[in-house]
Amino acid sequence: MDAKGKVYRMGDDIDTDVIIPARYLNIADPEELSSHCMEDIDKDFRKKIKTGDIIVAGDNFGCGSSREHAPLTIKTSGISCVIATTFARIFYRNSINIGLPILECPEASEKIEAGDEVEVDFSTGTIHDITRGETYHAEPFPEFIRNIIAKGGLLNSIKEGM
């Protein structure tokens, strides 16, 4: 198991301006920036989540601008993983670059409910909904991506030697 936490549900087409509103992009400190994560959807989102919690969303999560602030804000807020039906391609790559694990799994996205407790194994792509006793399968990360995530992002993995 690489991630385990309570699920927070999001819908389709959650764009980067919703993940971190543009009015905060002048904040350089990742911790302070993360205090505004998802606040336009739920002003108390950051106060509710605990380290390790998981976001489950629908189609096209992370659409919009290509800035790295969005996945960084999610990761810094304590979210351990995002599971969605699909991700915007640039958001997907930015997430891997900063070490935020994200998995595409339409079945899990459809069936996992808010508040469920979920475990994720990145090496096998197994998503286990403990609350419902159901298991889903996403495409597992290849070893080199698991390495990037384990080292906290692409830059760290390059510094340490992949």
PyMOL commands that set and color helices and strands:
alter all, ss='L'
color gray80, all
select helices_A, chain A and resi 16-19+22-24+30-34+45-48+69-77+89-98+106-111+143-150+154-160
alter helices_A, ss='H'
color red, helices_A
select strands_A, chain A and resi 3-9+54-57+81-84+102-104+117-121+126-129+134-137
alter strands_A, ss='S'
color yellow, strands_A
deselect
rebuild
show_as cartoon
